[in-house]
Amino acid sequence: MRIGLIGTGRIGTFHAGVLSRHREVGSLVVADTDAARAAYVADRTGSTAAPSVDEVFSWGVDAVVIASATSAHADLIGRAARAGLPAFCEKPIALDLPGTLNAVGEVEAAGTVLQLGFMRRFDEGYGAARELVRSGRLGRLHTVRAITSDPAPPPAAYLPLSGGLYRDCLVHDFDIMRWVTGREVVEVYATGSDAGPSMFAEAGDIDTAAAVLTLDDGTLATATATRCNGAGYDVRMELAGELDQYAVGLDDRTPITSTEPKGPPACDNPWPGFLERFAPAYEAELDAFLQVVTGSLANPCDGREALHALRIAEACELSRRERRPVALAEIPGG
Ligand SMILES: NC(=O)c1ccc[n+]([C@@H]2O[C@H](COP(=O)([O-])OP(=O)(O)OC[C@H]3O[C@@H](n4cnc5c(N)ncnc54)[C@H](O)[C@@H]3O)[C@@H](O)[C@H]2O)c1
């Protein structure tokens, strides 16, 4: 298979490595608006650098993987759909709802494949949690607690193109909460703080966020995120039911220390970031995409799924701005 990869930044470089090693990928063409960056990644992965992003679409590729800055996703998704090409795209689809609805509409009108990069769906721990909820082992689920803590802020230049903490970061928690519980969010109440590094306030963003979410069966959930977790990269989910409770992401690399004399030993090798913590999941999602392209697997995460997660992020932004609970029914696209 001939694959075109667009965007060779942090995550695009990782995806280029995975694709270049994959048995189904005969050739890989990479492109970036920063041509030197694409050339560097092509050199490191034994792939070919296209002179421009346009060239990727005229190289006879079988599918495209979009890992550019979020602001370019919707346009590239549309171009892939119009070219009849299956596309894998990093989350989120777009910075806003109209852009997301438009891109999903284009893909559906073209009848092409769009798989979104919600890699937690391919993580072993989240997969086990989903099975546990379905098996009834937890009994009636009453509380879900989702945590995403980045060890350090991204570069300041990333913030204005990211869509903000809810759309960029917590959107993963919203997607995985729906996927693990099988329930829909019906209401959110969210807030945020920009008390950390000044670049967040300057970009109109927040560095820390907290939301209370009500699911359609009455289960209550919290989701928190920060860009400033000095202890390390911490992504967890706790699921508590009437019969039992379980935690995803709690292991000897979880960067949290118990204050109890008989607590577990302090972690001396915390997860440094998403690429290390989720490496197997990123590999599995691209492997799944290549199977989707060949028709041997159903799409595990299509545009509509991504739209649901984004609508929750939009509701949180509205709630934070207007300081009130927001019903998901208020957000278009449901
Ligand atoms: N699934 C995940 O866990 C995960 C993790 C990190 C990033 N992401 C997503 O991946 C995307 C990229 O994030 P990143 O951290 O790699 O950012 P980054 O800033 O490191 O890289 C983005 C790259 O895109 C390039 N670019 C910008 N506009 C472009 C265009 N129009 N065409 C081609 N290339 C263009 C930039 O030159 C840059 O090299 C974002 O949408 C982000 O939300 C997802």
The ligand as an SDF file (V2000), in Angstrom:
LIG
                    3D

 44 48  0  0  0  0  0  0  0  0999 V2000
   -4.0240   11.4810   19.6650 N   0  0  0  0  0  0  0  0  0  0  0  0
   -3.1630   12.0910   20.4520 C   0  0  0  0  0  0  0  0  0  0  0  0
   -2.8840   11.6720   21.5620 O   0  0  0  0  0  0  0  0  0  0  0  0
   -2.4900   13.3370   19.9660 C   0  0  0  0  0  0  0  0  0  0  0  0
   -1.2910   13.7310   20.5750 C   0  0  0  0  0  0  0  0  0  0  0  0
   -0.6750   14.8890   20.0870 C   0  0  0  0  0  0  0  0  0  0  0  0
   -1.2400   15.6090   19.0630 C   0  0  0  0  0  0  0  0  0  0  0  0
   -2.4280   15.1840   18.5410 N   0  0  0  0  0  0  0  0  0  0  0  0
   -3.0430   15.9610   17.4450 C   0  0  0  0  0  0  0  0  0  0  0  0
   -2.1840   15.8830   16.3290 O   0  0  0  0  0  0  0  0  0  0  0  0
   -2.1460   17.1220   15.6580 C   0  0  0  0  0  0  0  0  0  0  0  0
   -0.7000   17.5990   15.5810 C   0  0  0  0  0  0  0  0  0  0  0  0
   -0.2160   17.7900   16.8850 O   0  0  0  0  0  0  0  0  0  0  0  0
    1.3520   17.8670   17.1790 P   0  0  0  0  0  0  0  0  0  0  0  0
    1.4950   17.8260   18.6420 O   0  0  0  0  0  0  0  0  0  0  0  0
    2.0920   16.8730   16.3470 O   0  0  0  0  0  0  0  0  0  0  0  0
    1.6440   19.3460   16.6520 O   0  0  0  0  0  0  0  0  0  0  0  0
    2.9980   19.9300   16.0860 P   0  0  0  0  0  0  0  0  0  0  0  0
    2.8470   21.4040   16.1920 O   0  0  0  0  0  0  0  0  0  0  0  0
    4.1800   19.2740   16.6950 O   0  0  0  0  0  0  0  0  0  0  0  0
    2.9950   19.5070   14.5350 O   0  0  0  0  0  0  0  0  0  0  0  0
    2.0660   19.9910   13.6140 C   0  0  0  0  0  0  0  0  0  0  0  0
    2.7410   19.9510   12.2480 C   0  0  0  0  0  0  0  0  0  0  0  0
    1.7500   20.2850   11.2720 O   0  0  0  0  0  0  0  0  0  0  0  0
    2.3700   21.1080   10.3060 C   0  0  0  0  0  0  0  0  0  0  0  0
    1.3210   21.8340    9.5880 N   0  0  0  0  0  0  0  0  0  0  0  0
    0.6050   22.9090    9.9980 C   0  0  0  0  0  0  0  0  0  0  0  0
   -0.2890   23.2280    9.0480 N   0  0  0  0  0  0  0  0  0  0  0  0
   -0.1540   22.3380    8.0460 C   0  0  0  0  0  0  0  0  0  0  0  0
   -0.8020   22.1500    6.7970 C   0  0  0  0  0  0  0  0  0  0  0  0
   -1.7860   22.9640    6.3920 N   0  0  0  0  0  0  0  0  0  0  0  0
   -0.4290   21.1160    6.0280 N   0  0  0  0  0  0  0  0  0  0  0  0
    0.5680   20.2980    6.4300 C   0  0  0  0  0  0  0  0  0  0  0  0
    1.2320   20.4140    7.5940 N   0  0  0  0  0  0  0  0  0  0  0  0
    0.8680   21.4500    8.3900 C   0  0  0  0  0  0  0  0  0  0  0  0
    3.3320   21.9750   11.0870 C   0  0  0  0  0  0  0  0  0  0  0  0
    4.3290   22.5330   10.2640 O   0  0  0  0  0  0  0  0  0  0  0  0
    3.8760   20.9690   12.1000 C   0  0  0  0  0  0  0  0  0  0  0  0
    5.0320   20.3020   11.6110 O   0  0  0  0  0  0  0  0  0  0  0  0
   -3.0790   18.0720   16.4230 C   0  0  0  0  0  0  0  0  0  0  0  0
   -4.3260   18.0590   15.7880 O   0  0  0  0  0  0  0  0  0  0  0  0
   -3.2040   17.4230   17.7870 C   0  0  0  0  0  0  0  0  0  0  0  0
   -4.4700   17.6610   18.3680 O   0  0  0  0  0  0  0  0  0  0  0  0
   -3.0370   14.0730   18.9430 C   0  0  0  0  0  0  0  0  0  0  0  0
  1  2  1  0
  2  3  2  0
  2  4  1  0
  4  5  1  0
  4 44  2  0
  5  6  2  0
  6  7  1  0
  7  8  2  0
  8  9  1  0
  8 44  1  0
  9 10  1  0
  9 42  1  0
 10 11  1  0
 11 12  1  0
 11 40  1  0
 12 13  1  0
 13 14  1  0
 14 15  2  0
 14 16  1  0
 14 17  1  0
 17 18  1  0
 18 19  2  0
 18 20  1  0
 18 21  1  0
 21 22  1  0
 22 23  1  0
 23 24  1  0
 23 38  1  0
 24 25  1  0
 25 26  1  0
 25 36  1  0
 26 27  1  0
 26 35  1  0
 27 28  2  0
 28 29  1  0
 29 30  1  0
 29 35  2  0
 30 31  1  0
 30 32  2  0
 32 33  1  0
 33 34  2  0
 34 35  1  0
 36 37  1  0
 36 38  1  0
 38 39  1  0
 40 41  1  0
 40 42  1  0
 42 43  1  0
M  CHG  2   8   1  16  -1
M  END
$$$$
